């Protein structure tokens, strides 16, 4: 007896449904998360003064909107990420009870990662590429505007006033009091990379470090999706990469880019889940190099910044590794790996890194290249800064990660990208 007709799997229909379901809202939320600080700076400079609470409110609204969308497109595999967020929240409460430092930022730092991974899981490759392309256009326009008329850029965004109003930075922290630009727009020493004898540019990120971080994130995404990009998009991303690198004058960004390109070319030599060892390996290398070459902290160059992190490790005690002390917290802003240990505990950092690494599949080439490139970049930047936790760069970085985490198998991905006449 023949029962009801069995449902047959139609890859083309499944792909079409998947693409249709990946709406435009996640992409817009990522763009908003990346650019809203620039929008607030415009208002602060030209309409009315902003405050830190306004920045927090915008960030909270973006996160809430993201999770409302995630709930509408919930998948069973998202549960583990919410359990991770719950664990982070429980530790945050424990930390507050011990240190009496009621600051939601330490929970927020990691919750942003979870939020944009989950948001990426509701989307697809096409939307990820579109989001990054939109951001490239905005960043290029900002660089060109700042480079051609720095006075106009300074007047338009009033970056110094914006950060003084919203981040509590004192005017004495700015090396150039006559400039409206960010504190690190100029260095005491000469540029690392020549660029028309200009200061370090920041574009829509308002400060150069985030521009350098976004450049590395764009490189990881471009290498991963290279075979899927059309000629126009390849030209856009490559030109944007070169422009961002020289504009930001990122020392670490330049070195990290070389390392990421090397491991991407040699991806076949990378063992599965090799990224598990990246943080440990890079940290051990930084400490060893500091000792071997006699690097000293106190100098604002790459050697000095690495030495600072290595020296800070020597000050940590058991309670610091447990994440239950604020003694060295203020010192850790230029040592991202130490900051994460102090705010999440060593066990928390290990758990977070393990969850991210093991969750990221390596079934497709783009998954492997992006995963290894991103986690190497994070390991390297942790040695000199905690800027990778800023929503401006965290949003696009982890959104693309989430898209690839939930990506279709290679065979279906190939069908998606094939012309319809070949399907």
N, C-alpha and C positions, 0 to 999 in steps of 0.2 A: 504494500500500500504506500502510495506516494503522498507525503504530507505537504504542507505549504512550501512553496518555492523557497529554497535556501537563499539567503542573502549572499551575494558574491561581492568580493572586495574589488572595487574599481579604483586603481591608484589615481587616475586623472580626476575622478569626481572627488576623492578624498583630498587631493591637493587643492582643488578649487575651493572646497569647503573650508579648508584650513586657511587659505589666503583671505577668503571673505571674512572669516571670524576674527582675523587679526586686524582689529580696527585701527583707526588713526589716533585714538586717545592716548595709548601708551607712548607712542612716538612724540606726541605733543607734550606729554608730561615730562619726558626726558629733556626735550628742548627747553621747556620752562625751567626745570631744575638747574640746567646749565647756565641759563641767561638771566634769571630773575634778579640776581645781584646787580647786574649791569642796568636793568630797568629801574631798580630802587635807587641806584646812584644817580641816574638821570633825574628822577623826582627830587632827590636830596639836593642836587645842584641847581635845579631850575624851578622847583615848585615849593616844597616845604621840607624841613629837616626830618630825616628818618631816625629811627632808634633801633637798638638791638632787638627789641620785642617785635618790631615789624619784620625783620629778617626771620626771626624764629617762627612767627605766624605764617609767613609765606611757605617756609619749609614744611611746617606741620600740615598746612592745607594740601600741599603736593603729595605728602606721604599718605594722608587720609584718602585723597582722591585715588591714589594708586591702589590702596588696599580695597577700596570699594569696587574698583574695576577687577582686581584679582579675585575677589569673592564671587563676582558674577561669572568668572571663567575659571572656577576652582578645579584643580586636578588633584588626584590622590597623592601624587608625588610631591605636592607642595607641603604636605603635612610635616615632613621632616624639617623643613626650613622654619616653620612656625614653632616646632619644638625647640629648635636652636635659639630662636628669638626668646622663647620662654626661659630657657636656661640662662641667657644673657641678662634677662630682667631679674631673675632670682638672685644672680650674683650681684647685680647693681644694687638691689635692696640690702643685701648683706654688706656690701662695701660701704654704703651710706651709714648703716648702723654702727660700723666699726670706726670709720673716719669722721663721721658727722659732717661730711661734705655733701650737701644735697645738690648735686649737679647732674641733670639728666643727660648732659652731653656724652658721658661715657657709654651710656646705653644707646644713645642716638647714633654714635659713631658706627656701631656694628649693625644696628637696626636698619640703617640706610643701605648697607650691603645686601641684607636679606630682602628689603623692599624692592630694590631694582632688579635683583635676580628673579624674584617672583614675577615682577612686571614683565621682564623679558620672556619668561616662560609662557606668557599669554600672547606673545607676538611671534614674528617669523623673520627670516633672513631679509626679505624685501624691505620690511619696515625698519630693520636695524640699519641697513644701508642708507635708506632715505633719511633717517634721523641724523646719521653721521654726515651725510652730504649737506643737509641744511645747516648743521653746525659749522662745517668747513666754510661755507659761503659767508656766514656771519663773522667768523674769526678772520678770514681774509680781508673782509671789508673793514673790520676794526683795526687790523694791522696797517693797512694802507692809509686809513684816516689818521691814525696816530703818527705814522712815519712822515706823512706829508705836512701835517700841521699839528705839532705837539701842543701848541698853545690852545688850539681849538678843542683838541681832545681833552686837555686838562680842564678847560672851562666847562665843557659839556658834561663831564662825569665827576669833576672835583673829587678825585679818588681819595686824596688825603683827608678831606673833610668827611667823606662817607665812612671811611674806616675809623676815624676818630669818634664819629657819632654812633656808629653801630657796633664797633668792636672794643671800644674803650682804649684804643691806642693813644698814648700821649704824644704830643707834638715833638717832644725831645727825642723820640725814637726814630724820627725821620732824618736821614742823613743830609737831605737837601731841603731846607726849610722854605726856600723860595719856589719850590716846585709843587704842583698840585698832584704829582704822581705818587705811586705807592712807595713805601719805605725802601724796598729792594730794587727799585727801578735803576738805581745807580750803585755801583760798587766802588770801593776805594781804589782797586786796581783796574787795569785796562780790561776791555772786553775779552772773553775767551774766544768768541767767534766774531770776525769782522762783519759789520753791517752798516755801512755808510756813516760810521762814527756816531751812531745814535745810541741813546740809552737802551736799557733792556725793555723791550716792548711787552705789553700785556694784553692788548686788544680787549675783547668783551669780558675777559676774565678779571680785569682790573689789576692783577698782579702777575709778575712774570713766571713765578714757580708753577702756578696752575696752567699757564699756557704751555710750559715745557712738559708738564705731566700729560696734558691733553694731546700734545704732539706724539708722545710715546704710545698712548692709548690708540690714537689714530693709526700709527704704524702697525701695531698688533692686529687691528681690524683689517687694514689694507692687505697685509700679508696673508691673513686667513682667507679673505674673500677675493683675492686677486683674480682667480680664474673665472669668477662670476661677474666681475665688473666690466662694463662696456668701455670703449675707448675714451669717451668723454669723462666718465667717472674716474678712470685711471689717471687721466690728466689732472682732474680736480684734486684728487687725493695726493698725488705725488707733488704737485706744485704747492699745495697747502703744507705738506710735511716739510719741504725745504724752507718755505717762508717762515713757518712757526719755529723751526730749529734755530735759524739765524736771528730771528726777531727776539726770541726769549733769551738767547745766549745761554742756554741750559748746558752746564758742564756735565751733570749727571745724565741729562736727556741724551746728549751726544754719545756718551759711552754706553749707556743702556741700549740705545738704538743699534749700535754695532753688535753688541752681544745678542740682541734679539734677532737680528738678521742672520747671524751665524747659526744660532740654534734652529732657526726656521729652515735654513738651507740644509742643515744636517739633521732634519727631523727624524730620519730613519734610524739614526744612532741614539736617539733619546729613548731610554726604557720607559715602559708604561708607568705612569705616576711618578716619574723622576722628580717632579716639582715638589714632592713631599720634603725633599732635602734642601730646597732652595734657600729658605730662611736660615736654617742651621748652617749650611755651607757658606753663604755670603757673610753671615755674622762671624763665623770662625775665621774666614779669610780677612775680614776687616780688622779683627783683633790681632791676628798674626802679622798682618802688614804693618799695623801701627807699632807693634813691638819690634819687628825686624828692621824697619826703615827709620825708626826713631821719630815718627810723626808726632807733632805737638798740637794740642787744641789751642783755641784762642785766635787762630788766623782764619779769616773767612774765605778759604779755598777748599777744594774737595778733600785734600789730605787732612786739613785741620778739622773739617766737619766729621770725617770718619774717625779721627783720633778722639774727638769729643765724645762720640758714641761709645768707643772702646773704653775710655776713661770712666764714663758714667756707669758702665757695667761693673767696674771695680768697686763702686760705692754701694751697690745693692746688697741688701741683707735678705734673710729668709722671709721676713714680713713683706718686703717689697715684691719678691717673686710670688708671694701669695696674693698680690694685688690689694693689700689692705693698709697701705700707707701712702700718704701724700707728700712725704718728706722730699722726694726728688721729682715730683710731678712737674713743677714749674720749669725745671731744667731740661725736661724730656721733649720739649717742643721741636728741638732740632735732632731728635733721636727717636724716630718712629717706632722702632722695635722695642725700645725701652718704654715708650709711652704706652704701647699695647700691653706690655707685661704689667706695668703699674696700674692700669685701669681695668684690665681683664684677667690678670694673673697669668703666670706662665702656663698653667694647665689650660686656661681659657684660650690663650693664643694657640696652643698646640691643637686643641679641639676645633677651633675655628679653621685653622689652616688645613687640618686633616679633612674636615667636612667639605671645604671648598675643593680641595684637590681630588678627593676620591669621588665626589659627586660628578665632576666634570668628565664626561665621556671622551674617549679618543677613537671612536669608530670612524669618524670622518677626518680628512686631512685638515679642514678648517678648524674643527674642534681641537685637534692636537696643537696646531700652530698657535691659535689664540690662547689656549690654556697655558702653554709653556711660556709664551711671550709675556702675557699679562702677569703671571706669578713671578717670573724673573724680574720684571720691572718693579713689582711691589717689593720684592726682597731687596733690590738695590736701593730704591728710594727710602726704604725704612732705615737705612744707615744714616741718612742726613736730614730727615724731615718727617712730619706726620701729615703733610699736606695732601696725601693721597686719600685722606678721609673727608675732604671737602666735598660737599654735594655737587659742586660745579664739575668735578671730574668723576666722582663716584657714580653719578647717575648714568652717563653714557657707558662707562667701563663695565659696570655690572649688568646693565641692560643687555648689552651684546653677549655677555657671559651667559645670562639667562636664556637668551634666544638660542644659543648654541647648545645649552644644556638640554633643551627640549626639542632640538632639531630632529628632522626626519632622518631615517637611514640614508646612506649614500645613494642607493639605487633609486629611492623615491626623490631625493634631492636632485639627481640628474634628470629625472623625468620632469620635475617642476621647471627646470631651467632650459629644457629643450624646446625648440619651436613647436607649435601645435601640430604642424604637418608631420612632425616626426613622432608624435605620440600615438 
